[in-house]
């Protein structure tokens, strides 16, 4: 199972379309908010609403894929920002994916839960290139992950 995860594209529909076309073999596409686009332009993505969005997407979403529970949200909730580890541990999920910070993160907590941020597709705060993430899952485990950098 191959999943593409992106966030914080801030209105750049062309970059979103480009990464979908380049990664057509992905089984799922997640967008973690601040797309800056109406929801109908995100029809390739399972998405959530960010703090800069005015679309009709939900603020959070839970999805089960290959017996792994994903929790998607933008990452701007005060409960998360105040104590990320405690917040993630309080959720019934295996993998917590979020955006908002514009910084890449792939971390496995002591509990075995993952905390993942793909960075920002168009406005990175951890370098001069945008990014998204591809993870591969087999037998209820993340077997590989790769941050893909994009030239802005």
PyMOL CGO cylinders between C-alpha atoms (Angstrom):
from pymol import cmd
from pymol.cgo import CYLINDER

trace = [
    CYLINDER, 0.00, 0.00, 0.00, 1.48, 3.32, -1.08, 0.3, 1, 1, 1, 1, 1, 1,
    CYLINDER, 1.48, 3.32, -1.08, 0.24, 6.61, 0.40, 0.3, 1, 1, 1, 1, 1, 1,
    CYLINDER, 0.24, 6.61, 0.40, 1.16, 10.16, -0.65, 0.3, 1, 1, 1, 1, 1, 1,
    CYLINDER, 1.16, 10.16, -0.65, 0.82, 12.80, 2.07, 0.3, 1, 1, 1, 1, 1, 1,
    CYLINDER, 0.82, 12.80, 2.07, 1.03, 16.54, 1.50, 0.3, 1, 1, 1, 1, 1, 1,
    CYLINDER, 1.03, 16.54, 1.50, 0.02, 19.74, 3.25, 0.3, 1, 1, 1, 1, 1, 1,
    CYLINDER, 0.02, 19.74, 3.25, 0.08, 23.51, 3.09, 0.3, 1, 1, 1, 1, 1, 1,
    CYLINDER, 0.08, 23.51, 3.09, -0.06, 23.99, -0.68, 0.3, 1, 1, 1, 1, 1, 1,
    CYLINDER, -0.06, 23.99, -0.68, -1.71, 27.41, -0.22, 0.3, 1, 1, 1, 1, 1, 1,
    CYLINDER, -1.71, 27.41, -0.22, -3.65, 27.68, -3.48, 0.3, 1, 1, 1, 1, 1, 1,
    CYLINDER, -3.65, 27.68, -3.48, -1.12, 26.02, -5.79, 0.3, 1, 1, 1, 1, 1, 1,
    CYLINDER, -1.12, 26.02, -5.79, -3.43, 23.68, -7.70, 0.3, 1, 1, 1, 1, 1, 1,
    CYLINDER, -3.43, 23.68, -7.70, -0.81, 23.06, -10.38, 0.3, 1, 1, 1, 1, 1, 1,
    CYLINDER, -0.81, 23.06, -10.38, 1.75, 21.65, -7.91, 0.3, 1, 1, 1, 1, 1, 1,
    CYLINDER, 1.75, 21.65, -7.91, -0.93, 19.37, -6.41, 0.3, 1, 1, 1, 1, 1, 1,
    CYLINDER, -0.93, 19.37, -6.41, -1.94, 18.14, -9.85, 0.3, 1, 1, 1, 1, 1, 1,
    CYLINDER, -1.94, 18.14, -9.85, 1.71, 17.61, -10.77, 0.3, 1, 1, 1, 1, 1, 1,
    CYLINDER, 1.71, 17.61, -10.77, 2.46, 15.39, -7.75, 0.3, 1, 1, 1, 1, 1, 1,
    CYLINDER, 2.46, 15.39, -7.75, -0.68, 13.32, -8.40, 0.3, 1, 1, 1, 1, 1, 1,
    CYLINDER, -0.68, 13.32, -8.40, 0.38, 12.75, -12.01, 0.3, 1, 1, 1, 1, 1, 1,
    CYLINDER, 0.38, 12.75, -12.01, 3.96, 11.89, -11.00, 0.3, 1, 1, 1, 1, 1, 1,
    CYLINDER, 3.96, 11.89, -11.00, 2.72, 9.45, -8.36, 0.3, 1, 1, 1, 1, 1, 1,
    CYLINDER, 2.72, 9.45, -8.36, -0.24, 7.88, -10.15, 0.3, 1, 1, 1, 1, 1, 1,
    CYLINDER, -0.24, 7.88, -10.15, 0.67, 4.49, -8.64, 0.3, 1, 1, 1, 1, 1, 1,
    CYLINDER, 0.67, 4.49, -8.64, -0.21, 5.63, -5.10, 0.3, 1, 1, 1, 1, 1, 1,
    CYLINDER, -0.21, 5.63, -5.10, -3.22, 3.96, -3.54, 0.3, 1, 1, 1, 1, 1, 1,
    CYLINDER, -3.22, 3.96, -3.54, -4.19, 6.96, -1.38, 0.3, 1, 1, 1, 1, 1, 1,
    CYLINDER, -4.19, 6.96, -1.38, -3.57, 10.71, -1.39, 0.3, 1, 1, 1, 1, 1, 1,
    CYLINDER, -3.57, 10.71, -1.39, -3.89, 12.74, 1.83, 0.3, 1, 1, 1, 1, 1, 1,
    CYLINDER, -3.89, 12.74, 1.83, -3.96, 16.53, 2.06, 0.3, 1, 1, 1, 1, 1, 1,
    CYLINDER, -3.96, 16.53, 2.06, -3.60, 17.90, 5.59, 0.3, 1, 1, 1, 1, 1, 1,
    CYLINDER, -3.60, 17.90, 5.59, -5.06, 21.34, 5.15, 0.3, 1, 1, 1, 1, 1, 1,
    CYLINDER, -5.06, 21.34, 5.15, -4.28, 24.86, 4.02, 0.3, 1, 1, 1, 1, 1, 1,
    CYLINDER, -4.28, 24.86, 4.02, -4.86, 23.87, 0.43, 0.3, 1, 1, 1, 1, 1, 1,
    CYLINDER, -4.86, 23.87, 0.43, -6.43, 27.26, -0.21, 0.3, 1, 1, 1, 1, 1, 1,
    CYLINDER, -6.43, 27.26, -0.21, -8.72, 25.55, -2.71, 0.3, 1, 1, 1, 1, 1, 1,
    CYLINDER, -8.72, 25.55, -2.71, -12.39, 24.63, -2.88, 0.3, 1, 1, 1, 1, 1, 1,
    CYLINDER, -12.39, 24.63, -2.88, -12.99, 20.99, -1.98, 0.3, 1, 1, 1, 1, 1, 1,
    CYLINDER, -12.99, 20.99, -1.98, -14.03, 20.00, -5.52, 0.3, 1, 1, 1, 1, 1, 1,
    CYLINDER, -14.03, 20.00, -5.52, -10.46, 20.72, -6.70, 0.3, 1, 1, 1, 1, 1, 1,
    CYLINDER, -10.46, 20.72, -6.70, -9.17, 18.25, -4.12, 0.3, 1, 1, 1, 1, 1, 1,
    CYLINDER, -9.17, 18.25, -4.12, -11.15, 15.30, -5.40, 0.3, 1, 1, 1, 1, 1, 1,
    CYLINDER, -11.15, 15.30, -5.40, -8.02, 13.12, -5.68, 0.3, 1, 1, 1, 1, 1, 1,
    CYLINDER, -8.02, 13.12, -5.68, -7.30, 13.69, -1.99, 0.3, 1, 1, 1, 1, 1, 1,
    CYLINDER, -7.30, 13.69, -1.99, -8.73, 12.58, 1.31, 0.3, 1, 1, 1, 1, 1, 1,
    CYLINDER, -8.73, 12.58, 1.31, -8.37, 15.94, 3.00, 0.3, 1, 1, 1, 1, 1, 1,
    CYLINDER, -8.37, 15.94, 3.00, -8.99, 18.04, 6.06, 0.3, 1, 1, 1, 1, 1, 1,
    CYLINDER, -8.99, 18.04, 6.06, -9.52, 21.75, 6.56, 0.3, 1, 1, 1, 1, 1, 1,
    CYLINDER, -9.52, 21.75, 6.56, -6.65, 23.95, 7.69, 0.3, 1, 1, 1, 1, 1, 1,
    CYLINDER, -6.65, 23.95, 7.69, -6.72, 27.27, 9.51, 0.3, 1, 1, 1, 1, 1, 1,
    CYLINDER, -6.72, 27.27, 9.51, -6.42, 29.16, 6.18, 0.3, 1, 1, 1, 1, 1, 1,
    CYLINDER, -6.42, 29.16, 6.18, -9.13, 27.16, 4.39, 0.3, 1, 1, 1, 1, 1, 1,
    CYLINDER, -9.13, 27.16, 4.39, -12.71, 28.12, 3.68, 0.3, 1, 1, 1, 1, 1, 1,
    CYLINDER, -12.71, 28.12, 3.68, -13.83, 24.84, 2.10, 0.3, 1, 1, 1, 1, 1, 1,
    CYLINDER, -13.83, 24.84, 2.10, -16.29, 22.30, 3.48, 0.3, 1, 1, 1, 1, 1, 1,
    CYLINDER, -16.29, 22.30, 3.48, -13.78, 19.63, 4.49, 0.3, 1, 1, 1, 1, 1, 1,
    CYLINDER, -13.78, 19.63, 4.49, -13.82, 18.28, 8.06, 0.3, 1, 1, 1, 1, 1, 1,
    CYLINDER, -13.82, 18.28, 8.06, -11.30, 19.54, 10.65, 0.3, 1, 1, 1, 1, 1, 1,
    CYLINDER, -11.30, 19.54, 10.65, -10.21, 15.96, 11.38, 0.3, 1, 1, 1, 1, 1, 1,
    CYLINDER, -10.21, 15.96, 11.38, -10.66, 12.57, 9.81, 0.3, 1, 1, 1, 1, 1, 1,
    CYLINDER, -10.66, 12.57, 9.81, -10.00, 8.97, 10.90, 0.3, 1, 1, 1, 1, 1, 1,
    CYLINDER, -10.00, 8.97, 10.90, -9.23, 6.35, 8.26, 0.3, 1, 1, 1, 1, 1, 1,
    CYLINDER, -9.23, 6.35, 8.26, -8.27, 2.69, 8.56, 0.3, 1, 1, 1, 1, 1, 1,
    CYLINDER, -8.27, 2.69, 8.56, -5.95, 1.30, 5.89, 0.3, 1, 1, 1, 1, 1, 1,
    CYLINDER, -5.95, 1.30, 5.89, -4.43, -2.18, 6.04, 0.3, 1, 1, 1, 1, 1, 1,
    CYLINDER, -4.43, -2.18, 6.04, -5.51, -2.49, 9.69, 0.3, 1, 1, 1, 1, 1, 1,
    CYLINDER, -5.51, -2.49, 9.69, -3.67, 0.74, 10.60, 0.3, 1, 1, 1, 1, 1, 1,
    CYLINDER, -3.67, 0.74, 10.60, -5.67, 3.64, 12.02, 0.3, 1, 1, 1, 1, 1, 1,
    CYLINDER, -5.67, 3.64, 12.02, -4.72, 7.05, 10.64, 0.3, 1, 1, 1, 1, 1, 1,
    CYLINDER, -4.72, 7.05, 10.64, -5.82, 10.31, 12.23, 0.3, 1, 1, 1, 1, 1, 1,
    CYLINDER, -5.82, 10.31, 12.23, -5.59, 13.30, 9.89, 0.3, 1, 1, 1, 1, 1, 1,
    CYLINDER, -5.59, 13.30, 9.89, -5.81, 16.89, 11.01, 0.3, 1, 1, 1, 1, 1, 1,
    CYLINDER, -5.81, 16.89, 11.01, -4.11, 20.16, 10.20, 0.3, 1, 1, 1, 1, 1, 1,
    CYLINDER, -4.11, 20.16, 10.20, -2.30, 20.45, 13.52, 0.3, 1, 1, 1, 1, 1, 1,
    CYLINDER, -2.30, 20.45, 13.52, -3.46, 23.90, 14.60, 0.3, 1, 1, 1, 1, 1, 1,
    CYLINDER, -3.46, 23.90, 14.60, -5.62, 22.80, 17.54, 0.3, 1, 1, 1, 1, 1, 1,
    CYLINDER, -5.62, 22.80, 17.54, -4.54, 24.19, 20.89, 0.3, 1, 1, 1, 1, 1, 1,
    CYLINDER, -4.54, 24.19, 20.89, -4.64, 20.72, 22.49, 0.3, 1, 1, 1, 1, 1, 1,
    CYLINDER, -4.64, 20.72, 22.49, -2.12, 19.46, 19.96, 0.3, 1, 1, 1, 1, 1, 1,
    CYLINDER, -2.12, 19.46, 19.96, 0.14, 22.52, 20.00, 0.3, 1, 1, 1, 1, 1, 1,
    CYLINDER, 0.14, 22.52, 20.00, 0.24, 22.62, 23.81, 0.3, 1, 1, 1, 1, 1, 1,
    CYLINDER, 0.24, 22.62, 23.81, 1.33, 18.99, 24.28, 0.3, 1, 1, 1, 1, 1, 1,
    CYLINDER, 1.33, 18.99, 24.28, 1.65, 17.02, 21.01, 0.3, 1, 1, 1, 1, 1, 1,
    CYLINDER, 1.65, 17.02, 21.01, 2.69, 13.70, 22.56, 0.3, 1, 1, 1, 1, 1, 1,
    CYLINDER, 2.69, 13.70, 22.56, -0.10, 13.69, 25.15, 0.3, 1, 1, 1, 1, 1, 1,
    CYLINDER, -0.10, 13.69, 25.15, -2.66, 14.67, 22.52, 0.3, 1, 1, 1, 1, 1, 1,
    CYLINDER, -2.66, 14.67, 22.52, -1.58, 11.95, 20.08, 0.3, 1, 1, 1, 1, 1, 1,
    CYLINDER, -1.58, 11.95, 20.08, -1.52, 9.34, 22.86, 0.3, 1, 1, 1, 1, 1, 1,
    CYLINDER, -1.52, 9.34, 22.86, -5.12, 10.27, 23.73, 0.3, 1, 1, 1, 1, 1, 1,
    CYLINDER, -5.12, 10.27, 23.73, -6.34, 9.37, 20.23, 0.3, 1, 1, 1, 1, 1, 1,
    CYLINDER, -6.34, 9.37, 20.23, -7.29, 5.92, 19.01, 0.3, 1, 1, 1, 1, 1, 1,
    CYLINDER, -7.29, 5.92, 19.01, -4.84, 5.84, 16.12, 0.3, 1, 1, 1, 1, 1, 1,
    CYLINDER, -4.84, 5.84, 16.12, -1.59, 4.23, 15.04, 0.3, 1, 1, 1, 1, 1, 1,
    CYLINDER, -1.59, 4.23, 15.04, -0.46, 7.09, 12.81, 0.3, 1, 1, 1, 1, 1, 1,
    CYLINDER, -0.46, 7.09, 12.81, -1.09, 10.80, 13.43, 0.3, 1, 1, 1, 1, 1, 1,
    CYLINDER, -1.09, 10.80, 13.43, -0.50, 12.94, 10.34, 0.3, 1, 1, 1, 1, 1, 1,
    CYLINDER, -0.50, 12.94, 10.34, -0.62, 16.72, 10.43, 0.3, 1, 1, 1, 1, 1, 1,
    CYLINDER, -0.62, 16.72, 10.43, 0.59, 19.85, 8.65, 0.3, 1, 1, 1, 1, 1, 1,
    CYLINDER, 0.59, 19.85, 8.65, 0.56, 23.49, 9.79, 0.3, 1, 1, 1, 1, 1, 1,
    CYLINDER, 0.56, 23.49, 9.79, 4.21, 23.83, 10.87, 0.3, 1, 1, 1, 1, 1, 1,
    CYLINDER, 4.21, 23.83, 10.87, 5.60, 23.66, 7.30, 0.3, 1, 1, 1, 1, 1, 1,
    CYLINDER, 5.60, 23.66, 7.30, 8.39, 21.42, 8.69, 0.3, 1, 1, 1, 1, 1, 1,
    CYLINDER, 8.39, 21.42, 8.69, 9.04, 17.77, 7.85, 0.3, 1, 1, 1, 1, 1, 1,
    CYLINDER, 9.04, 17.77, 7.85, 8.74, 15.25, 10.69, 0.3, 1, 1, 1, 1, 1, 1,
    CYLINDER, 8.74, 15.25, 10.69, 8.73, 11.48, 10.91, 0.3, 1, 1, 1, 1, 1, 1,
    CYLINDER, 8.73, 11.48, 10.91, 8.85, 10.29, 14.51, 0.3, 1, 1, 1, 1, 1, 1,
    CYLINDER, 8.85, 10.29, 14.51, 7.93, 7.09, 16.29, 0.3, 1, 1, 1, 1, 1, 1,
    CYLINDER, 7.93, 7.09, 16.29, 6.76, 7.65, 19.86, 0.3, 1, 1, 1, 1, 1, 1,
    CYLINDER, 6.76, 7.65, 19.86, 7.58, 5.31, 22.75, 0.3, 1, 1, 1, 1, 1, 1,
    CYLINDER, 7.58, 5.31, 22.75, 4.06, 3.88, 22.49, 0.3, 1, 1, 1, 1, 1, 1,
    CYLINDER, 4.06, 3.88, 22.49, 4.75, 2.83, 18.90, 0.3, 1, 1, 1, 1, 1, 1,
    CYLINDER, 4.75, 2.83, 18.90, 2.49, 5.51, 17.41, 0.3, 1, 1, 1, 1, 1, 1,
    CYLINDER, 2.49, 5.51, 17.41, 3.84, 7.59, 14.56, 0.3, 1, 1, 1, 1, 1, 1,
    CYLINDER, 3.84, 7.59, 14.56, 3.83, 11.39, 14.39, 0.3, 1, 1, 1, 1, 1, 1,
    CYLINDER, 3.83, 11.39, 14.39, 4.19, 12.50, 10.76, 0.3, 1, 1, 1, 1, 1, 1,
    CYLINDER, 4.19, 12.50, 10.76, 4.31, 15.86, 8.99, 0.3, 1, 1, 1, 1, 1, 1,
    CYLINDER, 4.31, 15.86, 8.99, 5.11, 16.03, 5.24, 0.3, 1, 1, 1, 1, 1, 1,
    CYLINDER, 5.11, 16.03, 5.24, 6.28, 19.65, 5.43, 0.3, 1, 1, 1, 1, 1, 1,
    CYLINDER, 6.28, 19.65, 5.43, 4.83, 22.29, 3.15, 0.3, 1, 1, 1, 1, 1, 1,
    CYLINDER, 4.83, 22.29, 3.15, 4.41, 21.75, -0.55, 0.3, 1, 1, 1, 1, 1, 1,
    CYLINDER, 4.41, 21.75, -0.55, 4.86, 25.44, -1.39, 0.3, 1, 1, 1, 1, 1, 1,
    CYLINDER, 4.86, 25.44, -1.39, 6.07, 27.41, 1.67, 0.3, 1, 1, 1, 1, 1, 1,
    CYLINDER, 6.07, 27.41, 1.67, 8.69, 25.38, 3.55, 0.3, 1, 1, 1, 1, 1, 1,
    CYLINDER, 8.69, 25.38, 3.55, 10.13, 26.59, 6.85, 0.3, 1, 1, 1, 1, 1, 1,
    CYLINDER, 10.13, 26.59, 6.85, 12.88, 23.98, 6.99, 0.3, 1, 1, 1, 1, 1, 1,
    CYLINDER, 12.88, 23.98, 6.99, 14.74, 24.62, 3.76, 0.3, 1, 1, 1, 1, 1, 1,
    CYLINDER, 14.74, 24.62, 3.76, 14.30, 26.19, 0.36, 0.3, 1, 1, 1, 1, 1, 1,
    CYLINDER, 14.30, 26.19, 0.36, 12.38, 23.34, -1.29, 0.3, 1, 1, 1, 1, 1, 1,
    CYLINDER, 12.38, 23.34, -1.29, 8.79, 22.28, -0.80, 0.3, 1, 1, 1, 1, 1, 1,
    CYLINDER, 8.79, 22.28, -0.80, 8.08, 18.67, 0.14, 0.3, 1, 1, 1, 1, 1, 1,
    CYLINDER, 8.08, 18.67, 0.14, 5.59, 15.86, 0.37, 0.3, 1, 1, 1, 1, 1, 1,
    CYLINDER, 5.59, 15.86, 0.37, 5.89, 12.36, 1.76, 0.3, 1, 1, 1, 1, 1, 1,
    CYLINDER, 5.89, 12.36, 1.76, 5.34, 8.86, 0.43, 0.3, 1, 1, 1, 1, 1, 1,
    CYLINDER, 5.34, 8.86, 0.43, 4.96, 5.96, 2.85, 0.3, 1, 1, 1, 1, 1, 1,
    CYLINDER, 4.96, 5.96, 2.85, 4.73, 2.26, 2.03, 0.3, 1, 1, 1, 1, 1, 1,
    CYLINDER, 4.73, 2.26, 2.03, 2.74, -0.07, 4.26, 0.3, 1, 1, 1, 1, 1, 1,
    CYLINDER, 2.74, -0.07, 4.26, 2.84, -3.86, 4.34, 0.3, 1, 1, 1, 1, 1, 1,
    CYLINDER, 2.84, -3.86, 4.34, 1.37, -6.20, 6.94, 0.3, 1, 1, 1, 1, 1, 1,
    CYLINDER, 1.37, -6.20, 6.94, 0.24, -3.39, 9.25, 0.3, 1, 1, 1, 1, 1, 1,
    CYLINDER, 0.24, -3.39, 9.25, 3.69, -1.78, 9.29, 0.3, 1, 1, 1, 1, 1, 1,
    CYLINDER, 3.69, -1.78, 9.29, 5.32, 1.21, 7.68, 0.3, 1, 1, 1, 1, 1, 1,
    CYLINDER, 5.32, 1.21, 7.68, 8.12, -0.46, 5.73, 0.3, 1, 1, 1, 1, 1, 1,
    CYLINDER, 8.12, -0.46, 5.73, 9.54, 2.67, 4.11, 0.3, 1, 1, 1, 1, 1, 1,
    CYLINDER, 9.54, 2.67, 4.11, 9.06, 6.41, 3.84, 0.3, 1, 1, 1, 1, 1, 1,
    CYLINDER, 9.06, 6.41, 3.84, 10.58, 9.11, 1.68, 0.3, 1, 1, 1, 1, 1, 1,
    CYLINDER, 10.58, 9.11, 1.68, 10.28, 12.87, 1.72, 0.3, 1, 1, 1, 1, 1, 1,
    CYLINDER, 10.28, 12.87, 1.72, 10.17, 14.15, -1.86, 0.3, 1, 1, 1, 1, 1, 1,
    CYLINDER, 10.17, 14.15, -1.86, 11.46, 17.67, -2.37, 0.3, 1, 1, 1, 1, 1, 1,
    CYLINDER, 11.46, 17.67, -2.37, 9.97, 19.89, -5.04, 0.3, 1, 1, 1, 1, 1, 1,
    CYLINDER, 9.97, 19.89, -5.04, 11.53, 22.93, -6.64, 0.3, 1, 1, 1, 1, 1, 1,
    CYLINDER, 11.53, 22.93, -6.64, 9.44, 26.00, -6.07, 0.3, 1, 1, 1, 1, 1, 1,
]
cmd.load_cgo(trace, "trace")
